[in-house]
């Protein structure tokens, strides 16, 4: 059976609902992964009082609106991030169907169309998770970046313009173009890391999905958009501050270090010196300000996903692609 044999409206509605519930699950990932919690157990519960949520209080967007943005159990305020992430999931699912699935409905089987949809939905939702986690905690979880790379390599056959070699070379180039200049050479020249390995692994993920030109685009477009955003923040606030969660983690680390013996503290500080978040004091100046780069890499990767042929022309224009 071809996808064209199914009503397009039904396909759109079904996939949007899947995207909304995918966004709901993302909220669990975004909240629990940085805290080292399981994303499976315990079941969904109120972050404020810990009471288990009923199924009708966990319906994407609808529950948030029905509850007026407050938990039923303890009336604690629910972060607007929750419906925002759910909405992002629904919109991304819709975009994937419209741009990547329905245009080939006349020649694509339902099974292959479903495989393409789910592969790209997992990819897109992973990028949303990366953006929110990095914004709050300034790190990119390996489970997402490395896991996304593995999925990208494993699903290469769903992308007719790439073969296995392209995906492997793309992943290698993606990692190298961040790791070598920003983690090795930058540290050698300035004594501190320019970009963390989390960013390198995220660009590696871009290469696994789009080939090496996609990795180059993700880095270039992410850098441009990140720079613009940083300049806007500096113009509005006059400085770039670390997220509250990172500041709290730094304070907790300092308190833990204070309890150690001098020898233990020296060992711990040597380990922390390898972490970009601790290798120097936080700063709000332009040259030393730390910004979360993951959201801008994720945005660039989504741009390449939906505008691939168009943005590839810009890469070629710069002489970076054959």
Residue pairs with C-beta under 8 A, 6 or more apart in sequence:
1 109
1 110
2 105
2 106
2 107
2 108
2 109
2 110
3 11
3 101
3 102
3 104
3 105
3 108
3 109
3 110
3 113
4 105
4 106
5 110
6 110
8 102
8 105
11 97
11 101
11 102
12 94
12 97
12 98
15 93
15 94
15 96
15 97
15 101
15 117
15 121
16 90
16 93
16 94
16 97
17 90
18 93
18 121
19 89
19 90
19 91
19 92
19 93
19 94
19 121
19 125
20 60
20 61
20 86
20 87
20 89
20 90
20 93
21 60
21 89
22 89
22 93
22 121
22 125
23 60
23 85
23 86
23 87
23 88
23 89
23 90
23 125
23 128
24 58
24 60
24 85
24 86
24 89
26 85
26 86
26 89
26 125
26 128
26 129
26 132
27 81
27 82
27 85
27 86
28 39
28 44
29 39
29 129
30 81
30 85
30 129
30 132
30 133
30 136
31 37
31 47
32 38
32 39
33 39
33 129
33 133
33 141
33 143
33 144
34 133
34 136
34 137
34 139
34 141
34 245
42 52
43 52
43 53
44 52
44 53
44 58
45 51
45 52
45 53
46 52
46 53
46 71
46 73
46 74
46 76
47 76
48 71
48 74
48 76
49 71
49 73
49 74
49 76
51 73
51 74
53 73
54 72
56 63
57 63
57 67
57 72
60 83
60 86
60 89
60 90
61 83
61 86
61 87
61 90
64 78
64 82
64 83
64 86
65 83
67 78
69 77
69 78
69 80
70 76
70 77
70 78
71 77
71 78
81 132
85 128
85 132
88 128
89 125
89 128
92 121
92 124
92 125
92 128
92 302
93 117
93 121
93 124
95 306
96 117
96 120
96 121
96 124
97 117
99 306
100 116
100 117
100 120
100 305
100 306
101 108
101 113
101 116
101 117
104 113
105 113
108 116
112 158
115 155
115 158
116 158
119 151
119 155
119 158
120 305
122 148
122 151
123 148
123 151
123 152
123 209
123 305
124 302
124 305
126 144
126 147
126 148
127 298
127 301
127 302
128 298
129 144
130 140
130 141
130 144
130 145
130 202
130 294
130 295
130 297
130 298
131 294
131 295
131 298
131 299
132 295
133 139
133 140
133 141
133 144
133 294
134 140
134 198
134 292
134 293
134 294
134 295
135 243
135 292
135 294
135 295
136 243
136 245
137 243
137 245
137 246
137 249
138 242
138 243
138 246
138 277
138 290
138 292
139 196
139 198
139 277
140 196
140 198
140 199
140 201
140 202
140 294
141 198
142 198
142 201
145 198
145 201
145 202
145 204
145 205
146 201
146 205
148 205
148 208
148 209
149 171
149 201
149 204
149 205
149 208
150 208
152 167
152 171
152 205
152 208
152 209
153 164
153 167
153 168
153 171
153 208
156 162
156 163
156 164
156 166
156 167
159 209
161 211
162 170
162 210
162 211
166 211
166 212
167 207
167 208
167 209
167 211
168 208
169 207
169 211
169 212
170 206
170 207
170 208
170 209
170 210
170 211
170 212
170 213
170 214
170 215
171 204
171 205
171 207
171 208
171 215
172 204
172 207
173 207
173 212
173 215
173 216
174 200
174 203
174 204
174 205
174 206
174 207
174 208
174 212
174 215
174 218
174 219
175 200
175 201
175 203
175 204
175 207
177 203
177 215
177 216
177 219
178 195
178 199
178 200
178 203
178 219
179 197
179 200
181 194
182 193
182 194
182 195
182 199
182 200
183 193
183 194
183 195
183 196
183 197
183 200
186 192
186 193
186 194
186 195
187 193
187 194
192 276
192 279
192 280
193 276
193 279
195 276
195 293
196 276
198 294
199 293
199 294
199 297
202 218
202 294
202 297
202 298
203 215
203 218
203 219
203 297
204 215
205 301
206 214
206 215
206 217
206 218
206 219
206 297
206 300
206 301
206 304
207 214
207 215
209 301
209 305
210 217
210 218
210 301
210 304
210 305
210 308
213 312
213 315
213 316
213 320
213 321
214 301
214 304
214 308
214 312
216 315
216 320
216 321
217 300
217 304
217 311
217 312
217 314
217 315
218 297
218 300
218 301
218 304
219 297
219 300
220 300
220 315
220 318
221 296
221 299
221 300
221 303
221 304
221 311
222 293
222 296
222 297
222 299
222 300
223 296
225 296
225 299
225 300
226 291
226 293
226 296
229 291
229 296
230 240
230 286
230 289
230 291
233 240
234 240
234 286
234 289
238 284
239 284
239 285
239 289
240 284
240 289
240 290
240 291
241 247
241 282
241 284
242 250
242 282
242 290
243 292
246 277
246 282
247 282
249 277
250 277
250 278
250 282
253 272
253 278
257 265
257 268
257 269
260 268
272 278
272 279
273 279
276 290
277 290
280 288
282 290
283 289
283 290
303 311
304 311
304 312
312 321
315 321
316 322
